[in-house]
């Protein structure tokens, strides 16, 4: 049923809500929204550990520990991530593991919101060229290659909303493992985005 295609879990009785939702929705999940990284919320996902997620198109995660998320919800496969149209990642825990979301995103992705969560720009540039919304904020340990980011913008000329904020910080000793190698690109002298209506 259409009224039950969205599941929003907060710290308020998440297990009970997940169980009721599963019974009434027949497992047809289109949007999943986890509002907190509380382990009670993550464990509530075990209700869906055998539920196919092939209908999932929108995923929002806030302060979630990524390895726990995939462990409790094994049906959130690479193919599921590849078919997402909307992806929102907010302050995910275990930044290195969180790169998986943008490494496995596919051409269906239209809206990407990533706050204090690393993004794999070079892979996105090759797989996603129809983005309409990009909202990103992060420090300089999570965007090591400006060339990759500019190439990503060049490949996404349909962007309508662009809100990007890079924060300068002193890299931590182990932050180098987050880095991705810069890929040589032949960038045009100027970026063209004819659909852009909002620039922040």
N, C-alpha and C positions, 0 to 999 in steps of 0.2 A: 504493500500500500504506500502511496506517495507521501502520506502524512508521517510515515515512519522510516523514511529513507535517510534521516539525519540523526546521528547520535552524538550528544555533547555530554562528556563526563567531567564532573568536578569532584571535589573531595566530599561532597554530600551524598552518602549512600551510593557510591558508584556501582558496586556489585549488584545490588538490588535493581538499580536502573538498567544495567546491562542485561540482566536476566529477563526482565519484563519486556525490554525493547526487542530482544531476540525472539521471544515468543510471538509478539504482535506483528513484527516486521517480516517474519519468515526469512530473516537473514539477508534481506535486500538492502544492503548498506551502500549509500552513495556518498555521504559525507561523514567523516569521523573527526571529532574535535576533542582533544584532551587539553583541559585548561590548566593542569598542574602536573608536576612530576611526582606527586605523592604516590608511594608504592601501592596504596589501596586502589588507585585509579588504574595503574598498570596491571595489577592482578585481576581487576574486573574484566580485562580484555581476554582472560582465559576462557570466558564464555564463548568466544569466537575462534578458539584455537583450531577448530576443524571446519569453520564456516568459510566457503569460497568468497573472496573479495573481488571478483572480476567486475562487479558493478561500481566499485569505489572510484570516484573521480575527484574528490576533494579531501585533503588531509591537513589538519592543523595540529601542531604539537607545541606545547609550551613547557619548558624546563623538564623535559622528559629525558631519562637516561636511555640512550639509543640502543645499547646492547640488550637491555632488559626488554625494550619494546619489541625487538625482533625475536627475542627468545620466547616471550609470552604469546606473540602473535605470528607464528611461522607462516600463516597464509598470506601475510603481507610480503609477497615475493617480488622479485625484480620485474616481472611482467606487470604486476599491480602498480608499482611505482612508475613504470614506463607509460602507463595509460592515464596518469593523473592529469587533470586540467588545472587544478588549483593546489598550490603547495605553500603552506605557511609554517616556518620553523623559527621558534622564538627561544633563544637562550638554551639550546639543547646541551645536555651533559655528555661528556666524552666527544669532544669536537672532532677528533680524527674519524670516529665511526659515523658521525653525522654527514660526512662527505658522500656517503652512499646514496643519500636522497637525490642529490643533484648529479651524481655520476650516472644514475640509472633513470633519470627523468627522460621523457620521450617527446616526440614532436607534438603531442596533444597539449602540452603544458602552455597555458595562456597567462597565468597569474602566479608570480613567485614573490613571496615575502620572506626575507631572512634577516633576523635581528640577532646580532652577536652569535652567529652560527656560520661556519665557513661554507663557501660555495665553490664548486669546481668549475670555474669559468671556461676553461679550455674545452672540457667535455660538453658543457651546455652549448657552447658556440657551434659545435658540430651536430648536436642532436635536437636543439630547440631553436627554431627560427621564426616562430609565430607568436612570441610573447607580446602581450598587450600591457601588462603591468609588472614593473619591477620596483620593489621596495627593499632596500638593503642598507644595513648599518653594521659596521664591523671595524676591528682595529687592523693595524698594518701587518699583523701576523697571519691574517686570514685572506689577504689578497696580494700574494707576493709578486704577481706579474701584471703590471698595468697593461702590457700588450695584449694579454689574454682577455682582460676585461674590455678593452676597446674593441677587440675583434668580436667579442660577444655582442656588444652594442651594434657594431656594423652589420652583423648577421641578423639582428632583430629590428628591422626597419618598421615593423607594425606597432612598435611601442607607443602607447597612448599616455601612460603615466610612468614617470621616471623619478624616483626619490632615492638618492644614494648619498650616504654619509660615511666617509672613511675617517677613522679616529687614529691619530698617531700615538703609539705606545712603545715602550721599551720591550722588545721581544724577550720571552722567557727562555731559559737555557734549552728546553726541549721543544721549543716552538718550531724548529726547523723541520721536524717530521711532518708538519702540516703543509709544507711548501710543495708546490707542484712545479715541474720544470717549465720554464718559459718556452713557448712554441713560436718559432719565427713566423710572422704574418706579414703580408704585404698590405698595409692599411692604406685606404684612400686618403687624399690630402684633407678631406673633411667628412664628417659623419652626416648621413642624411636620414632624417626621421620624419617623413611627411605626415604621419598620423599623430605625432606628439601634441597633446593638449595640456599636459600638466608636468612641469619640471620643478622639482624642489631641491 
